Amino acid sequence: MNDMDPRQKELEAQLRRLLGSFDASAGFDKRVMQRVATLATTGAPRADLRAQLERRRELVRWRLRREAWMNGITILGLGACAAALLWRFAPEIQQLAASAAWPVDRGLLAAGTLAAVGAAVWFLLKRMETTSR
Amino acid sequence: MPADDAITELIQAGRAEAAFERLVPAYRRRVFGLAYSVLRDRGAAEDVAQEVFVKLWQALPRYDGRAQLSTWIYAITRNTAISATRRQRRSISMSDPTVFEEVESRGAAPEAGLDDAALWRSVEALPDKQRQAVTLYYQEERTVEEVAGMMGLPVNTVKTHLHRARASLAAALKTAGWEVA
């Protein structure tokens, strides 16, 4: 800036002069203080704001709760469907497993199923815990 | 900023009202300037500035000092001004006639030989970000860093806007007969 051209300096100075005095109109501070004093007397906006925030928070909580229930119902539904299918097609599945080229370890299958159910229950409990906060 | 420290201390001491009394004069020009730079209308900028201070008064007891006070205030001002712009949705130019009249009545600066009104028109004709940067930078002898904080932009971006704005102004004024080498 120090080695600026004199005309550029002049432009800078002019801009400072033009914009430097730019301010809100006289009495602005007073008007703001009066406005908040009025609001403080009525107390309405703060109460409104608090109520609004509380309503919003409750709405979010309700949405999360509903979502958690829907997820739970979906998982249980899918589980029930899977169980029904297994029950219904048990002989075919058994036959398929017996004819498979690879041996099916019953223990591994049971452990896998238990792990999947455990994960689903853990996920559900986690969601319930988050939404109940 | 020392004023910010004092204000923050008052808020943390639970003296939000006293903090607010200090905050209004300390931030009036910056809030108004920032609102004006977005809205380009003095009346609308004053309304927005009032709205911002009311919001600050409501939110001040909850200010936890995690963000810098100025950053917080500028963010509220920017958002309020942008919302006001959306509300207005003016199709006509938002150049403020009252400011223009005021500037025009001053006429040419005798020592500079440069017409204030012509300069104002040139500033108004700048692209939004450049005009905002120029208005905020020259309004109160601010640093580029402070303008960047107010506009919520990186410092280098503001430097670029200012550089381009100066070049555009010089070119515009040269066309108007004022030689900038």
Boltz contact constraints between the chains, C-beta under 6 A:
constraints:
  - contact:
      token1: [A, 5]
      token2: [B, 181]
      max_distance: 6.0
  - contact:
      token1: [A, 7]
      token2: [B, 180]
      max_distance: 6.0
  - contact:
      token1: [A, 7]
      token2: [B, 181]
      max_distance: 6.0
  - contact:
      token1: [A, 10]
      token2: [B, 112]
      max_distance: 6.0
  - contact:
      token1: [A, 14]
      token2: [B, 112]
      max_distance: 6.0
  - contact:
      token1: [A, 14]
      token2: [B, 114]
      max_distance: 6.0
  - contact:
      token1: [A, 14]
      token2: [B, 119]
      max_distance: 6.0
  - contact:
      token1: [A, 15]
      token2: [B, 138]
      max_distance: 6.0
  - contact:
      token1: [A, 16]
      token2: [B, 138]
      max_distance: 6.0
  - contact:
      token1: [A, 18]
      token2: [B, 116]
      max_distance: 6.0
  - contact:
      token1: [A, 18]
      token2: [B, 119]
      max_distance: 6.0
  - contact:
      token1: [A, 19]
      token2: [B, 135]
      max_distance: 6.0
  - contact:
      token1: [A, 19]
      token2: [B, 138]
      max_distance: 6.0
  - contact:
      token1: [A, 19]
      token2: [B, 139]
      max_distance: 6.0
  - contact:
      token1: [A, 22]
      token2: [B, 139]
      max_distance: 6.0
  - contact:
      token1: [A, 23]
      token2: [B, 29]
      max_distance: 6.0
  - contact:
      token1: [A, 24]
      token2: [B, 28]
      max_distance: 6.0
  - contact:
      token1: [A, 24]
      token2: [B, 32]
      max_distance: 6.0
  - contact:
      token1: [A, 24]
      token2: [B, 46]
      max_distance: 6.0
  - contact:
      token1: [A, 29]
      token2: [B, 24]
      max_distance: 6.0
  - contact:
      token1: [A, 29]
      token2: [B, 25]
      max_distance: 6.0
  - contact:
      token1: [A, 32]
      token2: [B, 24]
      max_distance: 6.0
  - contact:
      token1: [A, 32]
      token2: [B, 50]
      max_distance: 6.0
  - contact:
      token1: [A, 32]
      token2: [B, 53]
      max_distance: 6.0
  - contact:
      token1: [A, 36]
      token2: [B, 57]
      max_distance: 6.0
  - contact:
      token1: [A, 46]
      token2: [B, 58]
      max_distance: 6.0
  - contact:
      token1: [A, 49]
      token2: [B, 58]
      max_distance: 6.0
